[in-house]
Every structure is written in structure tokens, then in C-alpha cells.
């Protein structure tokens, strides 16, 4: 819990929850203290018990040896030998308490470990799975059904992304857009229907070969607490410095990196704390470029950015995905108007499809979403313009109502 609180310290600060987290930590420590006392108590009972047994045995043996010496059956040397043997036996027995505690803890850890080993993955390669062979990158979702438990997410979704084309998927929240990306990566398998890449069912190929063929640029780019060069190079193991620099250039982040004191060796901090949102997205783009994939997946890659940064990032995405099979999942419709086809999802079903111009003429869900987003942008722009105009008008009225007189010059009326 302490690590979780430290990793999410910004959220803790935002909601003034330091005391709450401290109390949670205290509760966790109390639980740990209770278990530690219980373990120590059981160990103490063992130590006391074995100490009592050894002491009783030692006393009995010494007493019997004393009687035998008195009766002439043993010598003083025999008595010393018996005493020495008992002391040598006592130390290993005393060590048994520590062994008992360690063994008990080890058994608990082993039980957890074996429990993890017994977990069966939800998605596993078939025994006869073959490596994926990508020739062009033709992607097909064919009558795909998927649900999380009793909640149906996708209901017979079918579409095709031709090789070298860009297809965008849009729709309201909860319509199943992100689930499509998870099915493409085989984080899940569809309950019915199929997902095929160049005619090969994804369930019939190995997961390693599938994921090697796809590069994703997510909404929230995850950064390791390492150098920028390492984070870019994570896209392909064994990439050279020249290849990393070339990928950074294509993602238009090489200029920023060159201005840093340590260049590609500059540390980005925990979760990329030292980078802005746009810079992290460009690193994610460079990482995807370095992977040299057959299919690009842009999962709302610009939805968390401001308009200017979004435009720059979108331009970089368009350039790197030119003539590449690209699936774009978008929230802002302005970022996908140049897609070859737009798929509109609603409640897990494809309700509309076509180009931007075609969907706008249909006056359907896509048109309504576009108008809603455009109205929000227009309202914001209008409010800003009105505020500026009002400020200008107020300044003009103030100027006309109050004559501009110079205190160092005589009043016109007086003169």
C-alpha cells in the first residue's frame, strides 16, 4: 500500500488525502504487527518447550551419572563425556526453533508460488500454433462476438482494413472500441467469429509472432524510469543507436533530445515525469516506428493533448503510417477525417460506415457526434471572442467617457 501511495502521489495531493493514506498504512502495519507477534509467540513456545525438555533431560542424565559414579559404575571422565555430549546436542536442538520459523515462512511462500503456477492463462497458444506470416497486412474482423461475463460488448462486429489503408473506429464511450484493440493483440479471444490477418486466424498463430507484427501508440504512453534512448529502443531489442536516432527523427523528437544536456541518456523519471504529454507521445511514436510493424494501432493516441500538440502529433502519425495498414481508435473526430473508412460503433454493433463526407451526408450518429464536438469547440471560441470584444468595448467606453488630459498642461476650459 505504501508503494501504491507513493506511485500515485499526485492523486493523493490533489485530494488532500495524506492523512487517509497514513491511516491506511497504519492499519496495514497493525495487521503485520499482529501476524508478526503471533509468529514470534509460536516460535517462543517452541523454544521454551525444547529448552524445558533439554534442561529436564540434562538434569536426569547428570543425576543418573552421579549415582553411577557413587556406585563405582562410572568414572569422573565418563561424567565429563556425558556432559559434553549433551551440550553438543543442545545447540543443534536450539537451532531447530529458527529452522522451524524459516520453514514455516517458506511453506507459505511456496504455497503462493504453486498457486500462481496452477493459474491457467485465459489466452494460450494452441499446440499446433504456427508463426504469423504477414505479406501485406490485410486485417479482417468477421462477425465477432465478445462479452465480459454477462455484459455483451461486441455483437457481430464485421469490418476490414485493407493492406496499406487507414480505418478509424469511433463511437460513444462503452461501445466496444478498446475491446477491439484487445482482441487484435489477443489479450482476449472472441466467443464467436474470427479475427484474421492476411487470412490467418489469430487463434491459430503464436502470440509472440502476432505481437511482433503490431505496434501500438496508446492514449497514455508508459515510460520506464530510464533514459530516453532506452525507452525508444524498447520497441525492438538489439536496436542500434543509429536506428534509435532515426526513429526519433521520424517522430520529430530528435530536435528536443538534442537540446538536452545528456541527449539520449537523459533520464525521463518515474512514469516519464520529466516529459510533457506531447513529448511522451512522440517517444511512443518513435518506439512504434522502431518496431517496424506490419500493422499500426493508434488507440486514442492524441485525446489527452491540447489542440496544437494534437495537430503536431497527428501529423507525425500520418507520416509514419503512410501506406501502412493502420487501425485508429479515436474520440476526437477531427483526427480521423482523412481515414479511408470510418466505422461507427454503438452498443457493440456497427451502425454506420464510410468516409467522412459520406457519413456527414447520412445525418446519422456520426453526424450528430461531429456536430456536438464542433458545437463545443465553437462555443469555447465564441466565449473567448465575446470576452475579448467585451473587454475592448469597455476600454473604448472608458476612454470616451473620460477626456484624456495631461496634468502638466493647462485645462482647455480654463484656458
C-alpha positions in Angstrom: 0.0 0.0 0.0 2.9 2.4 0.7 4.3 1.8 -2.7 0.9 2.3 -4.3 0.5 5.6 -2.5 4.0 6.8 -3.5 3.4 5.9 -7.2 0.1 7.8 -7.1 1.4 10.7 -5.0 -0.2 13.3 -7.4 -3.7 11.9 -6.8 -3.0 11.9 -3.0 -2.0 15.5 -3.2 -4.9 16.5 -5.4 -7.5 15.2 -2.9 -5.6 16.2 0.3 -5.6 12.5 1.3 -2.2 12.3 3.1 -3.8 11.6 6.4 -6.1 9.0 4.9 -3.1 7.2 3.3 -1.2 7.4 6.6 -4.1 5.8 8.4 -4.3 3.0 5.7 -0.6 2.4 6.2 -1.1 2.3 10.0 -3.8 -0.3 9.6 -1.6 -2.4 7.3 1.2 -2.2 9.8 -1.1 -3.2 12.7 -2.1 -6.3 10.7 1.5 -7.0 10.0 2.3 -6.5 13.7 -0.4 -8.9 14.8 0.8 -11.6 12.5 4.5 -11.0 13.5 3.6 -11.3 17.2 1.7 -14.5 16.5 4.6 -16.0 14.6 7.1 -14.9 17.3 4.9 -16.2 20.1 4.7 -19.6 18.4 8.4 -19.6 18.0 8.9 -18.7 21.6 6.6 -21.5 22.7 8.7 -24.0 20.7 12.0 -22.6 22.2 10.6 -22.7 25.7 9.3 -26.3 25.2 12.6 -27.6 23.8 14.6 -25.7 26.4 12.5 -27.3 29.2 12.9 -30.8 27.6 16.7 -30.3 27.2 17.0 -29.0 30.8 15.0 -31.9 32.2 17.0 -34.4 30.2 20.2 -32.8 31.3 19.2 -32.9 34.9 18.1 -36.5 34.7 21.3 -37.6 32.9 23.5 -35.7 35.4 21.6 -37.3 38.4 21.9 -40.8 36.9 25.6 -40.3 36.2 26.2 -39.0 39.7 24.6 -42.2 41.2 26.7 -44.4 38.9 29.9 -42.6 39.9 28.9 -43.1 43.6 28.2 -46.8 43.0 31.5 -47.1 41.0 29.9 -47.9 37.7 31.3 -44.6 36.0 34.4 -42.5 36.4 34.7 -38.7 36.5 35.9 -38.8 32.9 32.7 -40.6 31.9 30.7 -37.9 33.7 32.5 -35.2 31.8 32.0 -37.0 28.5 28.2 -37.4 29.1 28.0 -33.6 29.9 29.9 -32.7 26.7 27.7 -34.9 24.5 24.6 -33.3 26.0 25.9 -29.8 25.4 26.8 -30.7 21.8 23.3 -32.0 21.4 21.7 -28.9 22.9 23.0 -26.4 20.4 21.5 -28.1 17.2 18.2 -28.6 19.1 18.1 -24.9 20.0 18.8 -24.1 16.3 15.7 -26.1 15.4 13.5 -23.2 16.5 14.9 -20.9 13.9 14.7 -23.6 11.3 11.0 -24.1 12.2 10.2 -20.4 11.6 12.1 -20.2 8.3 10.5 -23.5 7.1 7.0 -22.2 8.0 7.5 -19.0 6.1 9.0 -20.9 3.2 6.0 -23.2 3.0 3.6 -20.2 2.9 5.7 -18.6 0.1 5.8 -21.9 -1.8 2.0 -22.3 -1.5 1.5 -18.9 -3.1 4.1 -19.7 -5.8 2.5 -23.0 -6.7 -0.9 -21.2 -6.7 0.5 -18.9 -9.4 1.9 -21.8 -11.3 -1.5 -23.5 -11.2 -3.2 -20.4 -12.8 -4.2 -21.2 -16.3 -3.9 -18.3 -18.8 -7.1 -17.1 -20.4 -5.4 -17.0 -23.8 -2.9 -19.7 -24.7 -1.2 -20.8 -27.9 -2.6 -23.9 -29.4 -0.3 -27.0 -29.6 -0.2 -26.7 -33.3 0.1 -22.9 -33.4 2.3 -21.5 -36.2 4.2 -18.2 -36.5 2.3 -15.5 -38.2 3.4 -14.7 -41.7 2.5 -11.2 -42.8 2.6 -10.5 -46.5 0.5 -7.3 -46.8 -1.3 -6.7 -43.6 -5.0 -7.3 -44.6 -7.0 -7.2 -41.3 -10.5 -8.7 -41.0 -13.0 -8.8 -38.1 -15.6 -11.3 -39.1 -18.9 -11.5 -37.1 -17.0 -11.0 -33.8 -19.0 -11.5 -30.6 -17.4 -10.8 -27.2 -18.6 -10.3 -23.6 -17.1 -9.7 -20.2 -19.1 -12.1 -18.1 -22.8 -11.4 -18.7 -22.1 -8.0 -20.2 -22.1 -8.2 -24.0 -19.6 -5.8 -25.6 -19.4 -6.7 -29.3 -22.4 -8.1 -31.1 -21.5 -9.4 -34.6 -18.9 -6.8 -35.5 -17.5 -7.1 -39.0 -15.1 -4.8 -40.9 -12.0 -5.0 -43.0 -8.8 -2.9 -43.0 -7.2 -3.5 -46.5 -3.5 -3.7 -46.7 -1.9 -0.2 -46.6 -5.2 1.6 -45.8 -6.3 3.5 -42.7 -9.6 2.6 -41.0 -10.9 4.5 -38.0 -13.2 3.3 -35.3 -15.4 5.8 -33.4 -18.4 5.7 -31.2 -19.7 6.7 -27.8 -18.0 5.5 -24.6 -18.6 1.9 -23.9 -19.4 1.0 -27.5 -16.5 -1.5 -27.7 -13.7 0.4 -29.3 -11.0 -0.6 -26.8 -12.2 -4.2 -26.8 -11.4 -4.4 -30.5 -7.8 -3.4 -29.8 -7.5 -6.0 -27.1 -8.9 -8.7 -29.4 -6.3 -7.7 -32.0 -3.5 -8.2 -29.6 -5.1 -11.4 -28.3 -5.4 -10.2 -24.8 -8.8 -12.0 -25.2 -10.2 -14.3 -27.8 -13.7 -13.7 -29.3 -16.5 -16.0 -28.1 -17.6 -16.4 -31.7 -16.5 -15.1 -35.1 -12.9 -14.6 -36.0 -10.1 -12.0 -36.4 -7.8 -12.7 -39.3 -4.6 -11.1 -40.5 -3.6 -11.9 -44.1 -6.1 -14.8 -44.0 -4.7 -16.3 -40.8 -7.0 -16.7 -37.8 -5.2 -15.1 -34.9 -6.1 -18.0 -32.6 -4.1 -20.3 -34.9 -0.8 -18.4 -34.7 1.6 -17.8 -31.8 1.1 -14.8 -29.7 4.8 -13.7 -29.9 4.7 -13.6 -33.7 1.4 -11.7 -33.7 2.5 -9.0 -31.3 5.8 -8.7 -33.2 3.7 -7.7 -36.2 1.7 -4.9 -34.5 2.8 -1.6 -33.0 0.5 0.4 -30.7 0.6 4.0 -29.8 -1.7 4.2 -26.7 -3.5 7.2 -25.2 -1.3 7.1 -22.1 2.3 6.3 -23.2 4.0 4.3 -20.4 7.6 5.3 -19.8 10.2 3.4 -17.8 12.4 5.2 -15.3 15.3 5.1 -17.6 16.9 7.1 -20.4 15.0 8.4 -23.4 17.2 6.2 -25.6 16.2 3.1 -23.6 12.5 4.0 -23.8 12.7 4.4 -27.6 14.9 1.3 -28.0 12.3 -0.7 -26.1 10.4 -1.0 -29.3 12.9 -3.5 -30.7 15.5 -5.4 -28.7 19.0 -5.0 -30.1 18.4 -1.8 -32.0 21.5 0.3 -32.6 22.0 3.9 -31.6 21.7 4.9 -35.2 18.3 3.2 -35.6 17.1 4.8 -32.4 18.1 8.2 -33.6 16.5 7.6 -37.0 13.2 6.6 -35.3 13.4 9.7 -33.1 13.9 11.8 -36.2 10.8 10.3 -37.9 8.8 11.0 -34.8 10.1 14.6 -34.8 11.5 14.4 -31.3 15.2 14.4 -32.2 15.4 18.2 -32.0 14.1 18.2 -28.4 16.5 15.4 -27.5 19.5 17.2 -29.0 18.8 20.2 -26.7 19.0 18.0 -23.5 22.3 18.1 -21.6 22.7 14.3 -21.8 20.9 13.8 -25.1 19.6 10.2 -25.4 21.0 9.3 -22.0 18.7 11.8 -20.2 16.6 10.1 -17.6 12.8 10.6 -18.0 11.9 9.9 -14.4 9.2 7.7 -12.9 6.5 7.1 -15.5 8.1 9.8 -17.7 7.5 12.5 -15.1 10.1 14.8 -16.7 8.4 14.8 -20.1 5.3 16.6 -21.2 2.3 14.8 -22.6 3.3 15.6 -26.2 6.9 14.5 -25.6 5.8 11.2 -24.2 3.6 10.6 -27.2 6.4 11.3 -29.5 8.6 8.8 -27.7 5.8 6.3 -28.0 5.6 7.0 -31.8 9.4 6.6 -32.1 9.1 3.3 -30.2 6.4 2.1 -32.6 8.4 3.2 -35.7 11.5 1.3 -34.4 9.5 -1.9 -34.2 8.9 -1.8 -38.0 5.4 -3.4 -37.7 3.1 -4.6 -40.4 0.1 -3.0 -38.6 -0.2 0.2 -36.7 -2.7 0.6 -33.9 -3.4 4.1 -32.7 -5.6 3.8 -29.5 -6.8 7.4 -28.9 -3.2 8.5 -29.2 -4.0 12.2 -29.1 -7.1 12.5 -27.0 -5.3 13.7 -23.9 -3.3 16.5 -25.6 -4.0 20.2 -26.3 -5.1 21.2 -29.8 -1.7 22.4 -31.0 0.2 19.4 -29.7 -2.6 17.2 -31.0 -2.1 18.6 -34.5 1.7 18.1 -34.4 1.4 14.5 -33.1 -1.4 13.7 -35.7 0.9 15.0 -38.5 3.7 12.7 -37.2 1.3 9.8 -37.0 0.0 10.4 -40.6 3.6 10.5 -41.9 4.8 7.3 -40.2 1.7 5.3 -41.1 1.7 6.3 -44.8 1.0 3.2 -46.9 0.8 1.1 -43.7 -2.1 -0.9 -42.5 -3.5 1.3 -39.8 -6.3 0.9 -37.3 -7.2 4.1 -35.5 -9.4 4.3 -32.4 -10.4 7.9 -31.9 -12.5 10.1 -29.7 -11.9 13.4 -31.4 -13.4 13.0 -34.9 -11.2 15.8 -36.3 -8.2 13.5 -36.2 -9.7 10.8 -38.5 -11.4 12.8 -41.3 -8.8 11.6 -43.8 -9.2 7.9 -43.0 -10.1 5.7 -45.9 -13.1 4.3 -44.0 -14.7 5.2 -40.7 -16.5 2.5 -38.7 -19.1 3.9 -36.2 -19.9 1.6 -33.3 -22.9 1.9 -30.9 -23.7 -0.6 -28.2 -21.3 -3.1 -29.7 -22.7 -3.0 -33.2 -21.5 -1.4 -36.4 -24.3 1.2 -37.2 -22.5 3.3 -39.9 -19.5 3.1 -42.1 -18.0 5.1 -44.9 -15.8 8.2 -45.5 -16.1 11.4 -43.5 -18.1 13.1 -46.3 -20.4 10.1 -46.8 -21.2 9.8 -43.1 -21.9 13.5 -42.8 -24.4 13.3 -45.6 -26.2 10.4 -43.9 -27.2 12.7 -41.0 -26.8 9.7 -38.6 -24.9 9.1 -35.4 -21.5 10.2 -36.8 -23.0 13.5 -38.0 -24.5 14.0 -34.6 -21.2 13.3 -32.8 -19.4 15.7 -35.2 -22.0 18.5 -34.7 -21.7 18.0 -30.9 -18.0 18.2 -30.9 -18.0 21.2 -33.3 -20.6 23.0 -31.2 -18.4 22.5 -28.1 -15.4 24.0 -30.0 -17.5 26.8 -31.4 -18.9 27.7 -28.0 -15.5 27.8 -26.5 -14.2 30.0 -29.3 -17.3 32.3 -29.2 -17.0 32.7 -25.5 -13.3 33.7 -25.8 -14.1 36.1 -28.7 -17.0 37.6 -26.8 -14.9 38.1 -23.7 -12.2 39.8 -25.8 -14.8 42.0 -27.5 -16.4 43.0 -24.2 -13.0 43.9 -22.8 -12.2 46.0 -25.8 -15.6 47.7 -25.7 -15.2 48.5 -22.0 -11.8 50.0 -22.6 -13.2 52.1 -25.5 -16.1 53.4 -23.4 -13.9 54.3 -20.6 -11.6 56.2 -23.0 -14.5 58.2 -24.5 -16.2 59.0 -21.1 -13.0 60.3 -19.6 -11.2 63.1 -21.5 -7.5 62.4 -22.0 -6.0 65.3 -20.1 -2.3 65.9 -19.4 -1.8 67.0 -15.8 1.2 69.0 -16.9 -0.9 71.1 -19.4 -3.5 73.7 -18.6 -7.1 72.7 -18.7 -8.8 73.6 -22.0 -11.8 75.0 -20.3 -9.6 77.1 -18.0 -7.7 78.5 -21.0 
